[in-house]
Amino acid sequence: MWFTLCICLNLSFNFILAASILRSGTCQLQGHFRLNGMYQDGDVIFGGLFEVNFLTVFPELSFRTKPEPPYCEQFDMESFQQAQTMAFAIDEINKNPNLLPNITLGYHVYDNCVMLGMAFRAAISLASGTEESFSNLNCTGPPPVIGIVGDSSSTASIAISSILGLFRVPIVSHYATCSCLSDRKKYPSFFRTIPSDAFQVRAIAQILKYFGWTWVGLVYSDDDYGIYATQFFQQEMQLFGGCIAFSEILPHDNNFRDIQHITAVIQASTARVVVVFSTPSFLIPLLDDVVLQNITGRQWIASEAWATSLVHHTPRLLPFLRGTLGIAIRRGEIQGLHEFLLRLRPTNDPQNNMLRIFWENMFRCTFESGSKVTDGEQVKKVCTGQEDLRTTDTPYTDVSELRASYNVYKAVYALAHALHDLMQCEEGRGPFHRNKCADITNLKPWQLVHYLQKVNFNTGFGDHVSFDKNGDALAIYDVLNWQPGSDGSIRVQAVGVVNEEAATGTMLTLDEEAIYWNFEPKETPRSVCSESCPPGTRRAMRKGLPVCCFDCVPCGDGEISNTTDANDCTICPDEFWSNTDKDKCIPKEIEFLSYGDPLGISLTTVSLLGTCFCALVMVIFTHHRNTPIVRANNSELSFLLLVSLKLCFLCALLFIGQPQLWTCQLRHAVFGISFVLCISSILVKTMVVIAVFKASRPEGQGALKWFGVAQQRCTVLVLTAIQVVICAVWLSTASPTPHKNIQYIRSKIVFECAIGSVAGFSMLLAYIGLLAAVSFLLAFLARNLPDHFNEAKFITFSMLIFCAVWIAFIPAYVSSPGKYAVAVEIFAILASSFGLLVAIFAPKCYIILLHPEKNTKKAIMGRETHKK
C-alpha cells in the first residue's frame, strides 16, 4: 500500500518537473533513498546488493507531510561477511598485476533489507548513480556501475533483472536460485554462481529416493523462491514415485493463526519427513511454534537457503532440529579473507554508513555520544572505532564454512575476468559490429554481457567457474547434517556430495555412518504411507488417496512379481508356473501316468494280473483240451479269444509312461485291433451257438456245413482286417503324436497323446461298438436256447458288462483331468477285459477244476434228456 502510494506521488512529481528539466538541459536527482551502503571509488565500479538487515521498518503515514523513508533493522553478521567478501575480492584483484592491469576497481554496495521495495530502490540507485545532477545527456562515458553482484533473493532478482535487463546491465547473483531466472528471453543479462532450484530440487529428490522416503510433508515460503521450487519438487516426486502428504505455505505477515495451522498439520500427519523450501526469515516463526508445541520425531530436510543459516543454530532449537539433512552450495576457501575481515574499521563517510551500523551491532555500542542510547535497560557504551575484532566470535569472523561468501567471491571474479577479456580485444578482430572492440572510455553494459557469457577460469581453491547458455553455474551441492555440538549448539557436518554432470546425470554420494539421526534408536527413519509390497504381491491403490497409499495384494496363480512395490504381476510363460512365494516362474510340473506313480503301479499290476489269468486259463484249457467242455463250441475260438484278451490286458501298458511317438501310434491301434479280435471271436462263437442249435433241428441240417471252422476263421480275420485298415489309414493321414497340453490344468503340463484325427479315432471306437452291439444282440436272442448250449447266456452277460463299462467310460473320461483321463481309459480296458474273461471262462474253469464229473459228454447230454 505504502509502496504503491509512493510510486503514484513520484509519477505526479515527475510530470510537473519534466518541462523544467528539458529546458535546463540537465538531469536533476529528484530525491535520495535512505539506504545503508559501502563505497570505494575506482576507474570501474561494481555494484552489490546484500541482505545485511532482516527487517524493513516503515514509518506511519500522516498524509500531511512527506513520509519518512523506510529503514532497516536486525543486522545479520553472515550477510555482512558476504558484502565484505566482495570488497576483499576487489581489493585482491586491484593488487593482481595479471588481472585488469592499469585498472582500479571500485564498489558500491547496498543493503536490500530482505524487502523487494528496498532492493528495487538500491538497484535503481546503482544503475542511475547518486550524483545530484547530470548534464551529459548523450550518455557518454562509463555507467555508474558496470555490473551488479546480487541480489540474493530470487524475487528481488526477478524484479531487478526485468528492468535492468532491458539495458543489458549484467547481474551476477550469488544466491538467487529460482529456475525461472534461467529464461534467457526474459532475463538476458542475468547470471549466477549458484545452481538453480531445478537442480536443488533434483538433489533433494535424490536424497529422499536414497533413503526410501516416499511420504513427505512440504512447507514453502510465499515468494518466487518457494513457489517455483515447490512446483519442480512436485514434478520430481511424481517421477520417482513419491507423494506429498501435505503442502503448506508460510505466510508473508507471520500470522500466528496460519503458523499454528501449519504446526497442527505437521503434528497430525503420518509423514515423518518434512521438506522446507524457505529463506531463514520466513522460517523463524514456524520453528518458534514447533518448539512451543514440542513437535519432535520429524526429519527436517533443509533447502540451500536455510541449510547453513546460523540463525537456527541455537541450543533452544537443538532438540528439534538436530539430525536435519540439507543441501548447501559448495564450500570454498579464500586465502587472506580472515585477516581482511579483522582489519575493518568504521569511517565517518555517509556512503559507508553500513560499517558504522556493523560496528555498533558487533560491539553493542553507539557512535552517538551526545545522547544516552539504551539497549533494553542497559545504557549502550560509546564506540571508539578502535575496538578489536579479534576478540569477537561471530559468524562475521567465521571463515570455516564459506558458501554464500565463496559464491560472492566467484561472482566478482567472473565480472573481473569478463572485463579483462574485453580489454584484451584486438582492434579489427572484435566480436561486435564490423569486428570492433568495446571502448573502455565509453563502455556499454551489454558489451560486458557478451564476455561474461564466455568466462572460463579456476579459482584459487581449484573450482572451475563458467556459465552455460542460460547463465547457470556448475551444479554441485554439499549434503549437510545438523549434529549436536559439545557446547549445546548445532554443528553442521558435511556428509555427502550431489553432483550433476551431462553424461551421468545427478550423482549422490553419502557417508551414512557420519549421519546423526534424531530418533531412538539412532537409525534411519522411515516415512512411507504404506509399507513396501514384498515380491509376490502387487500394489492396489486406495481410492481417493495418493499413489503412495496402497494395499499389498498377492499375485494370482500363474503370476509373479520379483521386485518390491510392483504395480502389476507378470504372467508366467506357457510352460512355467509361479512358485509358492509368487516371486519366481518355475517350469511347470509335467504330468503323465508313469510306472512310478502309485496309480500307474496299481494299473500295471492289474494289467499283468489279467494277463496272467489269461495265461492260466489258457494252460487249463490246453491241459483239458480234449474234454467236452473245452471242445464244445470250437475250442480254437476260445484260444483265440484268450489270446486277444491277453493283448487287451497288455495294451493297457502302452498307456502308462511318458508319451512317445511310437507309443502314441501303437496304443490306440493295438487297443482297437485287440478288442476287435476279441469281439469278433465272441461274435463268431455266438454265431456258432446259433448255427449248432439250428443244425439240431431237421430243417437246419446244413447250417454247420456253411459255417464250419474255415468260415469261422475267415470271419474273424475279415472283421479284424477292417479295423487294421481303419488304423492304417488313421496312422498314415493324421497320426497321434505326443502333446503338451496346458489347457486342462493351468498349473501343470499334461503330457498326453493327441489323437490327431478325431474322425479316425471315432471310426475305430464306432467299429468296436458296432461289433459289440451285434454280438450282444445275437447273444441276447440266443439266451433261451437249450442248456447244453447255454454259453450264449454267458456271452450275453459279458457283452452287457462290456457295453456298460464303455458307456460309463465316456462321461468319466471327459470329466477326468490330466493323467486321470488316461487312468480311466486303462480302467475301462481292464474292466471290460476282466468282464469278458470272467463271464465267459470262469464257468468253464469252475466245471473243469471243481466238478470234473460234469465235464463229460454224457453229463451234458443227460441234462438235456432230463429236461425233455
Residue, then its C-alpha position, 0 to 999 in steps of 0.5 A: m500500500w505504502f509502496t504503491l502510494c509512493i510510486c503514484l506521488n513520484l509519477s505526479f512529481n515527475f510530470i510537473l518537473a519534466a518541462s523544467i528539466l528539458r529546458s535546463g538541459t540537465c538531469q536533476l536527482q529528484g530525491h535520495f533513498r535512505l539506504n545503508g551502503m559501502y563505497q570505494d571509488g575506482d576507474v570501474i565500479f561494481g555494484g552489490l546488493f546484500e541482505v545485511n538487515f532482516l527487517t524493513v521498518f516503515p514509518e506511519l503515514s500522516f498524509r500531511t507531510k512527506p513520509e519518512p523513508p523506510y529503514c532497516e533493522q536486525f543486522d545479520m553478521e553472515s550477510f555482512q561477511q558476504a558484502q565484505t567478501m566482495a570488497f576483499a575480492i576487489d581489493e585482491i584483484n586491484k593488487n593482481p598485476n595479471l588481472l585488469p592491469n592499469i585498472t582500479l576497481g571500485y564498489h558500491v554496495y547496498d543493503n536490500c533489507v530482505m524487502l523487494g521495495m528496498a532492493f528495487r530502490a538500491a538497484i535503481s540507485l546503482a544503475s542511475g548513480t547518486e550524483e545530484s545532477f547530470s548534464n551529459l545527456n548523450c550518455t557518454g562515458p562509463p555507467p555508474v556501475i558496470g555490473i551488479v553482484g546480487d541480489s540474493s533473493s530470487t524475487a528481488s532478482i526477478a524484479i531487478s533483472s526485468i528492468l535492468g535487463l532491458f539495458r543489458v546491465p549484467i547481474v551476477s547473483h550469488y544466491a538467487t536460485c529460482s529456475c525461472l531466472s534461467d529464461r534467457k528471453k526474459y532475463p538476458s543479462f542475468f547470471r549466477t554462481i549458484p545452481s538453480d532450484a531445478f537442480q536443488v530440487r533434483a538433489i533433494a529428490q535424490i536424497l529422499k529416493y536414497f533413503g526410501w522416503t516416499w511420504v513427505g510433508l512440504v512447507y514453502s515460503d510465499d515468494d518466487y523462491g518457494i513457489y517455483a521450487t515447490q512446483f519442480f519438487q512436485q514434478e520430481m516426486q511424481l517421477f520417482g514415485g513419491c507423494i506429498a502428504f501435505s503442502e503448506i505455505l508460510p505466510h508473508d505477515n507471520n500470522f500466528r493463526d496460519i503458523q499454528h495451522i501449519t504446526a497442527v498439520i505437521q503434528a497430525s500427519t503420518a509423514r515423518v519427513v518434512v521438506v522446507f523450501s524457505t529463506p531463514s526469515f520466513l522460517i523463524p516463526l514456524l520453528d518458534d511454534v514447533v518448539l512451543q508445541n514440542i513437535t519432535g520425531r520429524q526429519w527436517i530436510a533443509s533447502e540451500a537457503w536455510a541449510t547453513s543459516l546460523v540463525h537456527h543454530t541455537p541450543r533452544l532449537l537443538p532438540f528439534l532440529r538436530g539430525t536435519l539433512g540439507i543441501a548447501i552450495r559448495r564450500g570454498e576457501i579464500q586465502g587472506l579473507h580472515e585477516f581482511l575481515l579483522r582489519l575493518r574499521p568504521t569511517n565517518d563517510p555517509q556512503n559507508n554508513m553500513l560499517r558504522i551500523f556493523w560496528e555498533n551491532m558487533f560491539r553493542c555500542t553507539f557512535e552517538s555520544g551526545s545522547k544516552v542510547t539504551d539497549g533494553e535497560q542497559v545504557k549502550k557504551v560509546c564506540t571508539g572505532q578502535e575496538d578489536l575484532r579479534t576478540t569477537d566470535t561471530p559468524y562475521t569472523d567465521v571463515s570455516e564454512l564459506r558458501a554464500s561468501y565463496n559464491v560472492y567471491k566467484a561472482v566478482y571474479a567472473l565480472a573481473h575476468a569478463l572485463h579483462d577479456l574485453m580489454q584484451c580485444e584486438e582492434g579489427r578482430g572484435p566480436f561486435h559490429r564490423n569486428k570492433c572492440a568495446d571502448i573502455t572510455n565509453l563502455k556499454p553494459w551489454q558489451l560486458v554481457h557478451y564476455l561474461q557469457k564466455v568466462n572460463f577460469n579456476t579459482g584459487f581453491g581449484d573450482h572451475v567457474s563458467f556459465d552455460k547458455n542460460g547463465d547457470a553455474l556448475a551444479i554441485y551441492d554439499v549434503l549437510n547434517w545438523q549434529p549436536g555440538s559439545d557446547g549445546s549448539i548445532r554443528v553442521q557436518a558435511v556428509g555427502v556430495v550431489n553432483e550433476e554432470a551431462a553424461t551421468g546425470t545427478m550423482l549422490t554420494l553419502d557417508e551414512e555412518a557420519i549421519y546423526w539421526n534424531f530418533e531412538p534408536k539412532e537409525t534411519p527413519r522411515s516415512v512411507c504411507s504404506e509399507s513396501c509390497p514384498p515380491g509376490t504381491r502387487r500394489a492396489m491403490r486406495k481410492g481417493l488417496p495418493v499413489c503412495c497409499f496402497d494395499c499389498v495384494p498377492c499375485g494370482d496363480g500363474e503370476i509373479s512379481n520379483t521386485t518390491d512395490a510392483n504395480d502389476c504381476t507378470i504372467c508366467p510363460d506357457e510352460f512355467w508356473s509361479n512358485t509358492d512365494k509368487d516371486k519366481c516362474i518355475p517350469k511347470e510340473i509335467e504330468f503323465l501316468s508313469y510306472g512310478d506313480p502309485l496309480g500307474i503301479s496299481l494299473t500295471t499290476v492289474s494289467l499283468l494280473g489279467t494277463c496272467f489269468c489269461a495265461l492260466v486259463m489258457v494252460i487249463f484249457t490246453h491241459h483239458r483240451n480234449t474234454p467236452i467242455v473245452r471242445a464244445n463250441n470250437s475250442e480254437l475260438s476260445f484260444l483265440l479269444l484268450v489270446s486277444l484278451k491277453l493283448c487287451f490286458l497288455c495294451a493297457l501298458l502302452f498307456i502308462g509312461q511318458p508319451q512317445l511317438w511310437t507309443c502314441q501310434l501303437r496304443h490306440a491301434v493295438f487297443g482297437i485291433s485287440f478288442v476287435l479280435c476279441i469281439s469278433s471271436i465272441l461274435v463268431k462263437t455266438m454265431v456258432v451257438i446259433a448255427v449248432f442249435k439250428a443244425s439240431r433241428p431237421e430243417g437246419q441240417g446244413a447250417l454247420k456245413w456253411f459255417g464250419v471252422a474255415q468260415q469261422r476263421c475267415t470271419v474273424l480275420v475279415l472283421t479284424a482286417i477292417q479295423v487294421v485298415i481303419c488304423a492304417v489309414w488313421l496312422s498314415t493321414a493324421s497320426p497321434t503324436p505326443h502333446k503338451n497340453i496346458q489347457y486342462i490344468r493351468s498349473k501343470i503340463v499334461f503330457e498326453c497323446a493327441i489323437g490327431s484325427v478325431a474322425g479316425f479315432s471315432m471310426l475305430l471306437a464306432y467299429i468296436g461298438l458296432l461289433a459289440a452291439v451285434s454280438f450282444l444282440l445275437a447273444f441276447l436272442a440266443r439266451n433261451l436256447p437249450d442248456h447244453f448250449n447255454e454259453a450264449k447266456f454267458i456271452t450275453f452277460s459279458m457283452l452287457i458288462f462290456c457295453a456298460v463299462w464303455i458307456a460309463f467310460i465316456p462321461a468319466y473320461v471327459s470329466s477326468p483331468g490330466k493323467y486321470a483321463v488316461a487312468v480311466e481309459i486303462f480302467a475301462i480296458l481292464a474292466s471290460s477285459f476282466g468282464l469278458l474273461v470272467a463271464i465267459f471262462a470262469p464257468k468253464c474253469y469252475i466245471i473243469l477244476l471243481h466238478p470234473e464229473k460234469n465235464t463229460k459228454k454224457a453229463i451234458m447230454g443227460r441234462e438235456t434228456h432230463k429236461k425233455 
